[in-house]
Every structure is written in structure tokens, then in C-alpha cells.
Amino acid sequence: MLIPSAYANAGAASPEAGFMSFLPMIVIFVLFWLLMIRPQQKKAKEHQKMLEELQKGDEVVVGGTVAKIVKLNDKFVTVEVADGVEMLVQRGAIGQKLEKGTLKSNK
């Protein structure tokens, strides 16, 4: 005979062997969560807090444009991008809050 017979290994069906085969996947999932998902959740929470704390007169970045908040609403913010030029934008479009006086120092 050219092909030897194959026999099932009775020891491979033990519960310890089943757990050990899934251990690498569990470790990869835990590392993925610690290195990618958790920091992203923290950053999103900080951004949401910043959006809730916005006030009239704050200087913000909206899609790369530096503007000053003129009016606030629950979902929308009116910002002044130039002298007398106002835009209505969603709160979520605001990327970051700048320090007071940033607009005056860059003119």
C-alpha cells in the first residue's frame, strides 16, 4: 500500500486542547481593544464634552476654517468667519476649540 491509514487521535478532543486553540484569538482581540478601540472611545467622549461646553464668543475650527461662535442652538451653531460673514454649521462639524485671542493674533 502506498498511502498509510489515518487514525483519529483520541487525546485531541480534550477540553484543554479546545481552549488552547482559541487562546491566540482571545489575546489578539484583547490587544486590538486596548490599542485601538479604547483610545478611540476616549477621544470621542472628549470631543462630545467639548461640543457640549461651547459658549458664545468661543473661537473654533470648522472644517479647517477658524471662526468665532455668534449663536448657539441644540444642533446648530452660527459662526462668524469674517467681519459680518456668518455661517450656520452643525455642532459636530466643529473640530476643536481654540484659545481666546487666536483670531486677533493671526490678523
C-alpha positions as CSV (number, residue, x, y, z in Angstrom):
1,M,0.0,0.0,0.0
2,L,1.3,3.4,-0.9
3,I,-1.0,5.5,1.4
4,P,-0.9,4.6,5.1
5,S,-4.1,4.5,7.1
6,A,-5.0,7.6,9.2
7,Y,-6.4,7.1,12.7
8,A,-8.2,9.7,14.9
9,N,-6.3,10.9,17.9
10,A,-8.5,10.4,20.9
11,G,-6.4,12.9,23.1
12,A,-7.2,15.9,20.8
13,A,-10.8,16.0,21.9
14,S,-10.0,17.2,25.5
15,P,-11.4,20.5,26.7
16,E,-8.0,21.9,27.4
17,A,-7.0,21.5,23.8
18,G,-10.1,23.3,22.6
19,F,-9.4,26.3,24.8
20,M,-5.7,26.4,23.9
21,S,-6.6,26.6,20.2
22,F,-8.8,29.8,20.9
23,L,-6.2,31.4,23.2
24,P,-4.3,33.2,20.4
25,M,-7.5,34.7,19.0
26,I,-8.6,35.9,22.5
27,V,-5.2,37.5,23.1
28,I,-5.3,39.3,19.7
29,F,-8.8,40.6,20.4
30,V,-7.7,42.0,23.8
31,L,-4.7,43.7,22.3
32,F,-6.8,45.1,19.5
33,W,-9.3,46.5,22.0
34,L,-6.6,48.0,24.2
35,L,-4.6,49.6,21.4
36,M,-7.3,50.8,19.0
37,I,-10.9,50.7,20.3
38,R,-10.4,52.1,23.8
39,P,-8.4,55.2,22.8
40,Q,-10.9,56.0,20.0
41,Q,-13.8,55.8,22.5
42,K,-11.9,58.1,24.9
43,K,-11.2,60.6,22.1
44,A,-14.9,60.6,21.0
45,K,-16.0,61.2,24.6
46,E,-13.7,64.2,25.0
47,H,-14.9,65.7,21.7
48,Q,-18.5,65.3,22.8
49,K,-17.8,67.0,26.1
50,M,-16.1,69.9,24.2
51,L,-19.1,70.3,21.9
52,E,-21.4,70.5,25.0
53,E,-19.3,73.1,26.7
54,L,-19.2,75.6,23.7
55,Q,-20.3,79.1,24.5
56,K,-20.9,82.3,22.6
57,G,-17.6,84.1,21.8
58,D,-15.5,80.9,21.7
59,E,-13.1,80.6,18.8
60,V,-13.3,77.2,17.0
61,V,-12.1,75.4,13.9
62,V,-14.9,74.4,11.5
63,G,-13.7,72.2,8.6
64,G,-10.3,73.9,8.5
65,T,-11.8,77.4,8.8
66,V,-11.2,79.4,12.0
67,A,-14.3,81.1,13.2
68,K,-16.0,82.7,16.3
69,I,-19.3,81.5,17.7
70,V,-22.1,84.0,17.5
71,K,-25.2,82.0,18.3
72,L,-25.8,78.5,19.8
73,N,-28.6,76.1,19.3
74,D,-29.1,72.4,20.3
75,K,-27.9,71.1,16.9
76,F,-26.6,74.1,15.1
77,V,-24.0,76.8,15.7
78,T,-23.8,80.2,13.9
79,V,-20.2,81.2,13.4
80,E,-18.6,84.4,12.1
81,V,-15.8,83.6,9.6
82,A,-15.1,87.2,8.6
83,D,-16.3,90.7,9.5
84,G,-20.1,90.4,9.2
85,V,-20.0,87.0,7.3
86,E,-21.9,84.3,9.3
87,M,-22.4,80.6,8.6
88,L,-24.7,78.1,10.1
89,V,-23.0,74.8,10.8
90,Q,-23.8,71.6,12.7
91,R,-22.2,71.2,16.2
92,G,-20.5,68.0,15.1
93,A,-18.7,69.9,12.3
94,I,-16.6,71.8,14.9
95,G,-13.2,70.1,15.1
96,Q,-11.6,71.8,18.1
97,K,-11.9,74.8,20.4
98,L,-9.1,77.4,20.2
99,E,-7.6,79.6,22.9
100,K,-9.1,83.1,23.3
101,G,-7.4,85.7,21.1
102,T,-6.3,83.3,18.4
103,L,-8.2,85.2,15.7
104,K,-6.8,88.6,16.8
105,S,-3.2,87.4,16.9
106,N,-3.3,86.0,13.3
107,K,-4.8,89.1,11.6
